[in-house]
Amino acid sequence: MEKESSLCYTVLVGLWECPEIYGMGFFKMEQDNLWLLGYPEEFYEKAVLEPDFFVDLNMDQIVAQIMAERRDYDLRKYFNRMPEDISATKKRQVVMQAVGDPKLFEGLIRFSEYMQRARGYAADYQTAERQLCRRKLLLDCGMQYALALNVLSEAFLLILPCGKQEFPDGKEGETNNLLGAFAKKFCRYMEGKEFQDFYQDTVSLFDEFGNMRFQVEFVNRRMRVVPAKGEETEDYFDKLSALFPENKEEGRIVRGQLENPFGAGKEVGELEFFVLTACQKKYPESFLKLRKYEQNYSVLKKRELTVQMREKGLSEQVRTPGFFEEWVLVFEQQMQVYLAMELFMRRVRKTGYPLSYALFTKEGDTYGKDSERRDMHSDLEDNLLKLCKAYDLALLLKQKSAEKPVVCNDAYYAGQERFLVVTGPNQGGKTTFARSLGQIVYLAKMGFKAPCAFAYMPYFSGLLTHFSVEESLETGRGKLKEELTRLAPMMCGERGRNFVILNELFTTAATYDAYIMGKRVMAHFIDQDCFGVYVTHIQELADKKEKKTEGGSVQGTQIVSMAACVDEQDSHIRTYRIVRRAPQGVGYAYALVEKYHLTYPELKERLSGILQNQ
């Protein structure tokens, strides 16, 4: 293991001496802290509550399934806050593509497993009461940490050949500084004397204890531990079982409780502790090294004591492993976001539905092979936003049968267009369509693949949503006042370029009042340079003619009318297709009237029959 690890360090460090790597200009030597998501942990500490739009867009359901892929980690805060600049988003895309490499992915999973074990031993080390057990746990913790870093260095070798990197989709590009710069700092850390000394001390001492051989002798119902005489040692559990057969019959002796005291177990049992104590007398030099190991690689830290801890007389200071590097722990934590997304995307890809990284306005040429995707859509120069085959990801995850496929739709804004006004029948897919656009904007801004075949859009500063809710009995406000109360914070202050989704506003107001208020709301967001979607039954809002209102005006060219389609042969059947077209001009409620035989002629005929019978 030592030879392989040294070779790994030498090769990895040699890569960074390559002039091609240094020529990239990506890596800043003076940068002390590197964060894989583009921001330090402090950036996410305030993201305790999920964004307001999560429930409206069903993003809470999607994120819950993503986090479930790495349930051993608490990743919620990373999804609750989006990047604030396009450079961070683009860097995340490159890291995400690199993580998609199968070999690198498996290496990162193994690294995480070792780190989880190391942190588990560290927690047990802090709470262990027996001195020998505590020292043993620290050695186990150090060994798992050393193995984790060795696995990580091998994983970096897979993606950092001297020169360029081959991505899974065939795109060649230079390693981005989020992953590459960390790899550089990581290599220098492993090359340093401090880590090399720690690694050698840990591996040699762990092997020394692992190579100890002893045997347990039973004489006159007494047990003693002595060094082994030969290569093979007898299983002392079998001797105990033979010595106390009645206990075996009653199930009082369990093999799982009798572990090797020098193995990578947790807190040992009474019998193992006896063996460990006896071996301390037989191998005093080894245990002296173990004591020095704790002195060299543990530190005292203050901790907050609870009332129960004070009652037990516990000290305010606790020993903790001193070899953990904070930036490595942060890397491990933030890397789980990428691993969770990769596992989640693998599951989605099995359904056959597309996933795509977003291109951002005037940024398409910076994405290497993605420029080919841009060339396939020659109208992008005239489009400010274009989405192809967009679908509701939350709906897809709920779909249990392939017999009811999720319908994909296209959407685009061109020229001065800013708002899509979606009209159509109830249960026609209007709200689902709006949700799918919001999900794409969120995931694209996060730097992840979005539920569509192609995405080209501005880099929005945020997402604002307003979906209809039931009246609040607690506040005593009517539904209209409740809507206005929730809408007011969205319209206050300078919001900048946001993506806004409004769903069924002012349904309890008179039609004309709802029209005037809806027009003013859209005019406000357009003045703020926002893009948006307005789902409504008020077809006049989709009128392309200029309509001036007291609070402002909206040019007809800024409004796009889209409508949910029904089957050409049967208006009762919903196709869930949303297309750019003018409103039908006929209320879709009439389809419901026909469905339940409540048309005027049918009612007249039934009423006349009732009167004749009377």
Stockholm file with secondary structure:
# STOCKHOLM 1.0

chainA/1-614         MEKESSLCYTVLVGLWECPEIYGMGFFKMEQDNLWLLGYPEEFYEKAVLEPDFFVDLNMDQIVAQIMAERRDYDLRKYFNRMPEDISATKKRQVVMQAVGDPKLFEGLIRFSEYMQRARGYAADYQTAERQLCRRKLLLDCGMQYALALNVLSEAFLLILPCGKQEFPDGKEGETNNLLGAFAKKFCRYMEGKEFQDFYQDTVSLFDEFGNMRFQVEFVNRRMRVVPAKGEETEDYFDKLSALFPENKEEGRIVRGQLENPFGAGKEVGELEFFVLTACQKKYPESFLKLRKYEQNYSVLKKRELTVQMREKGLSEQVRTPGFFEEWVLVFEQQMQVYLAMELFMRRVRKTGYPLSYALFTKEGDTYGKDSERRDMHSDLEDNLLKLCKAYDLALLLKQKSAEKPVVCNDAYYAGQERFLVVTGPNQGGKTTFARSLGQIVYLAKMGFKAPCAFAYMPYFSGLLTHFSVEESLETGRGKLKEELTRLAPMMCGERGRNFVILNELFTTAATYDAYIMGKRVMAHFIDQDCFGVYVTHIQELADKKEKKTEGGSVQGTQIVSMAACVDEQDSHIRTYRIVRRAPQGVGYAYALVEKYHLTYPELKERLSGILQNQ
#=GR chainA/1-614 SS CHHHHHHHHHHHHHHHTCHHHHTTCCCCTTCCCCCTTSSCHHHHHTCCSCCTHHHHTTHHHHHHHHHHTTTTSCCHHHHHSCCSSHHHHHHHHHHHHHHTSHHHHHHHHHHHHHHHHHHHHHHHHHHCCSHHHHHHHHHHHHHHHHHHHHHHHHHHHHHCCSSCEECTTSCEECCCHHHHHHHHHHHHHHHSHHHHHHHHHHHHHHHHHHTCCEEEEEETTEEEEEECSSSCCCCHHHHHHHHCHHHHHTTCCCGGGSCCTTSSCSSCCHHHHHHHHHHHHHCHHHHHHHHHHHHHHEEEEECCCCHHHHHTTCCSEEEEESCCCHHHHHHHHHHHHHHHHHHHHHHHHTTTCCCBCCEETTCGGGGTTHHHHHHHCGGGGGEEEEEEEECCHHHHHHCCCTTSCCCCEEEEEETTCCEEEEECCTTSSHHHHHHHHHHHHHHHHHTSCBSSSEEEECCCSEEEEEECCCCCTTTCCCHHHHHHHHHHHHHSSCCCSEEEEEESTTTTSCHHHHHHHHHHHHHHHHHTTCEEEEECSCGGGGCCSCEEETTEEECGGGEEEEEEEECSSCTTSEEEEEEECCCCSSCTHHHHHHHTTCSHHHHHHHHHHHHHHC
#=GC SS_cons         CHHHHHHHHHHHHHHHTCHHHHTTCCCCTTCCCCCTTSSCHHHHHTCCSCCTHHHHTTHHHHHHHHHHTTTTSCCHHHHHSCCSSHHHHHHHHHHHHHHTSHHHHHHHHHHHHHHHHHHHHHHHHHHCCSHHHHHHHHHHHHHHHHHHHHHHHHHHHHHCCSSCEECTTSCEECCCHHHHHHHHHHHHHHHSHHHHHHHHHHHHHHHHHHTCCEEEEEETTEEEEEECSSSCCCCHHHHHHHHCHHHHHTTCCCGGGSCCTTSSCSSCCHHHHHHHHHHHHHCHHHHHHHHHHHHHHEEEEECCCCHHHHHTTCCSEEEEESCCCHHHHHHHHHHHHHHHHHHHHHHHHTTTCCCBCCEETTCGGGGTTHHHHHHHCGGGGGEEEEEEEECCHHHHHHCCCTTSCCCCEEEEEETTCCEEEEECCTTSSHHHHHHHHHHHHHHHHHTSCBSSSEEEECCCSEEEEEECCCCCTTTCCCHHHHHHHHHHHHHSSCCCSEEEEEESTTTTSCHHHHHHHHHHHHHHHHHTTCEEEEECSCGGGGCCSCEEETTEEECGGGEEEEEEEECSSCTTSEEEEEEECCCCSSCTHHHHHHHTTCSHHHHHHHHHHHHHHC
//
